[in-house]
Amino acid sequence: MNLLNRLLLYALLGLGTARMLLYFGYASAMLSLPVESHNLEAKMVLLAYRAEHGLELYPAWWDYPYVANWFGPINALLVGNISRLLHADIRGLFLIGRTVSFASGLLTTLVVALAVDRRYGHGAGLAAAVLSLGNGPMFGFTVMVRPDALAELLGVTGFLLCIGRSRGVRAAGVIILVLAILTKQTAAVFLIAAAIATALTRGWRQALSLLAAAAALLGLVTLAVTLGLEPNFARSLIGERVMPWSLANWLVILRRIIISCADLLVLPAIGLWLWLGNRSRPRELEPAVIGLVLLAASLGLSGKVGSDMNYYLSLRVVEAMAAGTLWHAVHTNATVKPQSLRRTAALGAAILVTIIALIPSLVTALTYFDLATIESTFYDTPNGRALLKSYSKAIALAQDPRVHLLTDSGLIDLYQGERAAFGDPWLFRTLVEIGRLHPTVMAKRIDSQYYDIFISIHDFTSPRYVSHDFRLPRGLFERVAAHYVLDPSSPPGLQFHVRRRRP
């Protein structure tokens, strides 16, 4: 029976290795993509561009131009300052930002694998490393200009340091957790996990001291930056509070997780059983706490409008820890005398369930790999070259300070630099449609035909335009339709619109 369990473990490791290799193939194709890998990416590049050029990182997003930055500054400052040192252009910003995200994801895997290796041995550490790479949320969010992967790296590292024995190590953990929160505010879940784990292992007094130190440091940094550098810093960090919650959005994301990467839920559940519910093993509170906190945070936060599978990204940390624990449990069980048939069968069933859950994730990884291969080669085809030519024309117009340009493309808006009208088409549209933003300046400029040209990535005269997430709000694109008309000389690809002649 133990031999069968080991064979199942090796089969699980084989599936994980195949998924990991597909992820690496996907990443190699996407890192140097000449356009956005996702429509959300250009907004992050715009923030890094502002950091690179010493521009205000937190402008008043409620005034024109409507550039909203609700993220902590660490990722933008890191990418922007590296780009400044390398004298990088916009394409360079994309490559540097993607590389920072990709490297952060790999470093997170290394940190978790070393922690598991130290706790359970080399085999368990290897299993943790392999099973941490290639799940659904990693495709996209760890190979694009986003703060998620860096925040995860800092959060995991800070948590592991905060549960250390030395006071100096725990102090370093607090500093790193504050940096994680200043990268992406939702990384506060790692601070919560560290406080709960500390309370259960060292007492509530130590936990409260940890929370107080982190809150004081975060408050001092926020106050100093707001008063001395960025007047809108504090207000921007809590900007997400205006976004509503949506049960429909939550159900859509949960369904995608269950269908495409159920292992992110199954392996953490098995880990919790091993850490808390398996009588043959001593209780392990630290991994159980971070597992429960990250699981609750993923399920809870993903209900906010605008959330996506990235809210489940850090469950791969729990998945890795659980994989290492399962590996250790099987190999430890083989040396226990007398062996319990029930315990051995339970471990075998856990491995089998994990293998079944991993198969859809492997199929998802293969799909992403195929799509990335197609997309990376598309721009060498006649249609791809035509699209790039269309973008080149739009970018040249955006870079010309004499041209007043309006667009629903974040990528084109990016090339306007500090003249960008909003930078993030999705967030701008959402804030207008929920009544949090009133773009009266933009509406007046459209009515007066202030803009020389409007460039759209979709046909805004089509009834389907209203169904796109990345578009102008309804009131604005109706004004554009009334005052601008498609330029018949437009190259294929993007939609170029010029002023409509007045009667």
C-alpha positions in Angstrom: 0.0 0.0 0.0 2.8 2.4 0.8 4.5 1.5 -2.4 1.3 2.5 -4.3 1.2 5.8 -2.4 4.7 6.6 -3.5 4.0 5.7 -7.1 1.0 8.1 -6.9 3.2 10.8 -5.5 5.6 10.4 -8.4 2.7 10.6 -10.8 1.6 13.8 -9.1 5.1 15.2 -9.3 5.2 14.3 -13.0 2.0 16.2 -13.7 3.3 19.2 -11.7 6.5 19.1 -13.7 4.6 19.1 -17.0 2.5 22.1 -15.9 5.6 23.9 -14.7 7.3 23.5 -18.0 4.2 24.8 -19.9 4.3 27.8 -17.6 7.9 28.5 -18.4 7.2 28.2 -22.2 4.2 30.6 -21.8 6.4 33.1 -19.9 9.2 33.0 -22.5 6.6 33.9 -25.2 4.9 36.7 -23.3 7.8 38.5 -21.7 8.9 40.2 -24.9 5.4 40.6 -26.5 5.4 43.9 -28.5 1.9 45.0 -27.2 0.0 44.6 -24.0 -0.4 41.0 -22.7 -3.6 42.3 -21.0 -5.5 45.5 -21.2 -4.8 46.2 -17.6 -1.0 46.3 -18.2 -0.6 49.7 -19.8 -2.0 51.5 -16.7 0.8 49.9 -14.6 3.4 50.9 -17.2 2.0 54.5 -17.1 2.6 54.6 -13.3 6.1 53.3 -13.8 6.6 55.9 -16.5 5.6 58.6 -14.1 8.0 57.3 -11.5 10.8 57.1 -14.1 10.3 60.7 -15.1 9.8 62.1 -11.6 6.1 63.0 -12.2 3.5 62.9 -9.5 2.6 59.3 -8.8 -0.8 60.1 -7.2 -2.5 62.8 -9.2 -6.0 64.0 -8.2 -7.9 61.2 -10.1 -11.2 63.0 -9.6 -10.0 65.9 -11.8 -9.0 65.9 -15.5 -6.9 64.1 -16.5 -8.5 61.2 -14.6 -5.4 59.1 -13.8 -6.3 57.0 -10.8 -3.5 55.2 -8.9 -4.9 53.2 -5.9 -1.9 50.9 -5.6 1.0 51.2 -3.2 4.1 52.9 -4.7 6.7 50.1 -4.3 6.3 48.3 -7.6 6.0 51.5 -9.7 9.1 53.0 -8.0 11.1 49.8 -8.5 10.2 49.4 -12.2 10.5 53.1 -12.8 13.9 53.6 -11.2 15.4 50.5 -12.9 14.1 51.9 -16.2 15.7 55.3 -15.3 19.1 53.6 -14.7 18.8 51.7 -18.0 17.4 54.7 -19.9 14.5 52.5 -21.0 11.8 53.6 -23.4 8.1 52.5 -23.2 9.0 49.0 -24.7 11.8 48.8 -22.1 9.3 49.6 -19.3 7.1 46.7 -20.4 10.0 44.3 -20.4 11.4 45.5 -17.1 8.0 45.4 -15.4 7.2 41.9 -16.7 10.7 40.7 -15.6 10.2 42.1 -12.1 6.8 40.2 -11.8 8.2 37.0 -13.3 11.3 37.1 -11.0 9.1 37.8 -8.0 7.0 34.7 -8.7 10.1 32.5 -9.0 11.6 34.0 -5.8 8.3 33.3 -3.9 8.6 29.7 -5.0 12.2 29.6 -3.8 11.3 31.1 -0.4 8.5 28.6 0.2 10.5 25.6 -1.1 13.4 26.4 1.2 11.0 26.8 4.2 9.4 23.4 3.4 12.8 21.8 2.8 14.0 23.0 6.2 10.9 21.6 7.8 10.4 18.3 6.0 13.5 17.6 3.9 14.7 17.8 0.3 12.0 15.7 -1.3 9.2 17.7 0.3 11.0 21.0 -0.7 11.2 19.8 -4.3 7.5 18.8 -4.3 6.6 22.2 -2.9 8.6 24.0 -5.6 7.1 22.0 -8.5 3.5 22.3 -7.3 3.8 26.0 -6.7 4.4 26.8 -10.4 1.9 26.9 -13.2 -1.6 27.3 -11.6 -4.2 29.4 -13.3 -3.6 32.8 -11.8 0.1 32.6 -12.6 -0.7 32.8 -16.3 -1.0 36.5 -16.9 -0.5 38.1 -13.5 3.1 36.9 -12.9 4.2 37.7 -16.5 2.8 41.2 -16.8 3.5 44.6 -15.3 1.5 44.2 -12.1 2.3 44.5 -8.4 0.6 41.2 -7.4 3.7 38.9 -7.6 6.0 41.4 -5.8 3.4 41.9 -3.0 3.1 38.1 -2.7 6.9 37.7 -2.4 7.2 40.3 0.3 4.1 39.0 2.1 5.3 35.4 2.3 8.8 36.4 3.3 7.5 38.7 5.9 5.2 36.1 7.3 7.9 33.5 7.6 10.3 36.0 9.3 7.5 37.1 11.8 7.1 33.5 13.0 10.8 33.2 13.6 12.5 32.8 17.0 14.8 35.8 17.0 13.5 39.3 17.9 15.6 40.8 15.1 14.3 38.4 12.6 10.7 39.2 13.6 11.4 43.0 13.4 12.7 42.5 9.8 9.5 40.5 9.1 7.4 43.5 10.2 9.3 45.9 7.9 8.9 43.5 5.0 5.2 43.1 5.6 4.8 46.9 5.6 6.6 47.0 2.3 4.2 44.3 1.0 1.2 46.4 2.0 2.8 49.4 0.3 3.1 47.3 -2.8 -0.5 46.1 -2.8 -2.8 46.8 0.1 -4.4 43.3 0.1 -1.1 41.9 1.2 -2.3 42.9 4.7 -3.7 39.4 4.8 -0.1 38.2 5.4 0.2 40.5 8.4 -3.1 39.2 9.8 -1.9 35.6 9.3 1.4 36.4 11.1 -0.5 38.0 14.0 -2.8 35.1 14.4 0.0 32.6 14.2 2.0 34.6 16.8 -1.0 34.7 19.1 -1.5 30.9 19.0 2.2 30.1 19.5 3.6 33.0 21.6 0.5 34.6 23.1 -1.7 37.6 22.3 0.6 40.2 23.8 3.3 39.3 21.2 0.7 39.4 18.5 -0.6 42.8 19.5 2.9 44.1 19.6 3.5 42.9 16.1 0.3 44.5 14.9 1.1 47.8 16.7 4.6 48.0 15.3 3.3 47.3 11.7 0.5 49.9 12.1 2.8 52.5 13.5 5.4 52.1 10.7 2.7 52.1 8.0 1.0 55.1 9.5 4.3 57.1 9.8 5.3 56.3 6.2 1.8 57.3 4.9 1.8 60.5 6.9 5.3 61.4 5.8 4.6 60.8 2.1 1.3 62.6 2.2 2.7 65.7 3.9 6.0 65.8 2.2 5.8 64.3 -1.3 2.3 63.3 -2.5 -0.7 65.2 -1.1 -3.1 62.6 -2.5 -1.2 59.5 -1.2 -3.4 58.6 1.8 -6.7 59.3 -0.1 -5.5 57.2 -3.0 -4.5 54.2 -0.9 -8.1 53.9 0.3 -9.6 54.6 -3.1 -10.8 51.0 -3.6 -13.4 51.7 -0.9 -15.7 53.2 -3.6 -15.8 50.0 -5.6 -19.0 48.0 -5.0 -19.3 44.3 -4.3 -21.0 41.9 -6.7 -22.3 38.4 -6.0 -22.4 37.7 -9.8 -18.7 38.7 -10.2 -17.8 36.5 -7.2 -19.6 33.5 -8.6 -18.0 33.9 -12.1 -14.5 34.0 -10.7 -15.2 31.1 -8.3 -16.5 29.0 -11.2 -13.4 29.7 -13.2 -11.2 28.7 -10.3 -13.1 25.4 -9.8 -13.2 24.5 -13.5 -9.6 25.5 -14.5 -7.5 25.1 -11.3 -9.4 23.3 -8.6 -6.0 22.2 -7.2 -5.8 25.7 -5.6 -8.7 24.7 -3.4 -8.2 21.0 -3.1 -4.5 20.9 -2.0 -5.0 23.6 0.7 -7.9 21.6 2.1 -5.7 18.5 2.2 -3.0 20.6 3.9 -5.4 21.7 6.6 -6.4 18.1 7.2 -2.8 17.1 7.6 -1.9 20.1 9.8 -5.0 20.0 12.1 -7.2 17.0 11.5 -4.8 14.0 11.1 -4.3 12.3 14.5 -1.2 10.5 13.4 0.7 13.8 13.0 1.4 16.6 15.5 -0.6 19.8 14.9 1.2 22.5 12.9 -0.4 25.8 13.6 1.7 28.2 11.4 0.9 26.6 8.0 -2.7 26.0 9.1 -3.1 29.7 10.0 -1.7 31.1 6.7 -3.7 28.5 4.8 -7.0 29.5 6.5 -6.3 33.2 6.2 -5.3 33.1 2.5 -8.3 30.8 1.7 -10.7 33.2 3.4 -9.2 36.3 1.9 -9.3 34.8 -1.6 -12.9 33.8 -1.3 -13.9 37.1 0.3 -12.0 39.7 -1.6 -12.8 38.3 -5.0 -16.4 39.6 -4.7 -15.3 43.2 -5.3 -16.1 44.6 -8.8 -12.8 44.5 -10.8 -11.4 41.5 -9.0 -10.1 38.6 -11.0 -8.2 35.3 -10.5 -5.2 37.3 -9.1 -7.0 37.2 -5.7 -6.4 33.5 -5.7 -2.7 33.8 -6.7 -1.3 33.4 -3.2 -3.1 30.2 -2.6 -0.3 28.6 -4.5 1.8 29.2 -1.4 -0.6 27.1 0.6 -0.7 24.6 -2.2 3.1 24.3 -2.1 3.2 23.9 1.7 0.5 21.2 1.5 2.3 19.3 -1.3 5.5 19.2 0.8 3.5 18.1 3.9 1.8 15.4 1.9 5.1 14.2 0.5 6.6 14.1 4.1 3.5 12.3 5.5 3.6 9.5 2.9 7.4 8.9 3.4 7.1 9.1 7.2 4.1 6.7 7.2 6.2 4.1 5.4 8.6 3.9 8.4 5.9 3.8 11.1 5.5 0.4 12.8 2.9 -0.9 13.0 1.4 0.7 10.0 -2.3 1.7 10.1 -4.2 0.6 7.0 -6.7 3.3 7.5 -4.0 6.0 7.7 -2.2 4.7 4.6 -5.5 4.5 2.6 -6.4 8.1 3.7 -3.0 9.4 2.4 -3.5 7.4 -0.9 -7.0 8.9 -1.3 -5.6 12.4 -0.7 -2.9 12.0 -3.4 -5.5 10.6 -5.9 -7.9 13.5 -5.3 -5.0 15.9 -5.9 -4.1 14.2 -9.1 -7.7 14.4 -10.3 -7.8 18.1 -9.4 -4.5 18.8 -11.1 -5.5 17.4 -14.5 -7.8 20.4 -15.4 -5.1 22.7 -14.3 -2.6 21.0 -16.7 -5.2 21.4 -19.5 -5.5 25.1 -18.7 -1.7 25.5 -18.7 -1.6 23.8 -22.1 -4.3 26.1 -23.4 -2.4 29.2 -22.2 0.8 27.9 -23.7 -0.9 27.4 -27.1 -2.5 30.9 -27.0 0.9 32.5 -26.1 2.6 30.7 -28.9 0.0 31.8 -31.4 0.0 35.4 -30.1 3.8 35.7 -30.1 4.0 34.5 -33.8 0.9 36.5 -34.9 2.9 39.7 -35.3 5.1 38.1 -37.9 2.1 37.4 -40.1 0.6 40.0 -42.7 -2.3 40.7 -40.4 -0.1 41.1 -37.4 2.3 43.5 -39.2 -0.8 45.5 -40.4 -2.0 45.8 -36.8 1.5 46.9 -35.6 1.5 49.5 -38.3 -1.8 50.8 -37.2 -0.5 51.0 -33.6 2.7 52.7 -34.8 0.6 55.5 -36.4 -1.5 55.9 -33.3 1.6 56.0 -31.1 3.2 58.6 -33.3 0.1 60.8 -32.9 0.0 60.2 -29.1 3.7 61.3 -28.8 3.1 64.5 -30.7 2.4 67.2 -28.1 0.6 69.3 -30.8 -2.1 66.6 -31.2 -5.0 66.6 -28.9 -5.9 62.9 -28.8 -8.6 60.9 -27.1 -8.6 57.1 -27.0 -10.2 54.1 -25.2 -6.8 52.3 -25.5 -4.7 52.3 -22.4 -1.6 51.4 -24.6 -2.0 54.4 -26.8 -2.9 56.7 -23.9 0.3 55.5 -22.3 2.4 57.2 -25.0 0.9 60.6 -24.1 2.8 60.4 -20.8 1.5 63.0 -18.4 -1.1 64.2 -21.0 -2.9 60.8 -20.7 -6.6 61.4 -20.3 -7.2 58.5 -17.9 -4.6 55.7 -18.4 -6.9 52.9 -17.2 -10.0 52.6 -19.5 -11.6 50.0 -17.3 -11.4 51.9 -14.0 -12.3 55.2 -15.7 -15.5 53.7 -17.3 -16.4 51.9 -14.0 -16.1 55.0 -11.9 -18.2 57.1 -14.3 -20.9 54.4 -14.5 -21.2 54.0 -10.7 -21.4 57.7 -10.3 -18.0 58.2 -8.5 -16.5 60.3 -11.3 -18.1 63.1 -13.4 -16.0 63.8 -16.5 -17.5 67.2 -17.3 -14.2 68.5 -18.7 -13.9 65.6 -21.1 -17.6 65.9 -22.2 -17.2 69.6 -22.9 -14.0 69.0 -24.9 -15.8 66.3 -27.0 -18.7 68.6 -27.7 -16.4 71.5 -28.7 -14.4 69.1 -30.9 -11.3 70.0 -28.9 -9.7 66.7 -29.7 -8.1 66.4 -33.1 -8.7 62.7 -33.3 -10.4 59.8 -31.4 -8.8 56.3 -31.7 -10.7 53.2 -30.6 -9.7 49.6 -30.4 -13.4 48.7 -31.2 -16.0 49.9 -33.5 -17.8 52.3 -31.2 -20.7 52.7 -33.7 -21.5 49.0 -33.2 -24.2 47.9 -30.7 -21.7 45.5 -29.3 -19.4 48.4 -28.2 -21.4 48.7 -24.9 -20.5 45.1 -24.0 -16.7 45.7 -23.9 -15.1 46.2 -20.6 -12.4 48.5 -22.0 -14.4 51.3 -23.6 -15.6 54.8 -23.0 -18.6 55.3 -20.7 -21.9 55.4 -22.5 -22.5 59.1 -22.3 -19.1 59.9 -23.6 -19.0 57.5 -26.6 -22.4 58.8 -27.6 -21.0 62.3 -27.7 -18.0 61.1 -29.7 -20.4 59.4 -32.2 -22.2 62.8 -32.6 -19.1 64.9 -33.2 -16.6 62.5 -34.9 -16.6 60.3 -37.9 -14.5 57.4 -39.1 -11.5 58.5 -41.2 -11.7 56.6 -44.5 -8.0 56.6 -44.8 -7.5 54.7 -41.5 -5.1 51.7 -41.8 -6.6 48.3 -40.9 -6.6 47.5 -37.2 -7.5 50.4 -35.0 -10.4 52.8 -35.6 -9.3 56.4 -36.3 -12.0 59.1 -36.1 -11.7 62.7 -37.1 -14.0 65.7 -36.5 -17.4 65.6 -38.1 -18.1 68.7 -40.2 -20.5 71.0 -38.5 -23.6 71.9 -40.6 
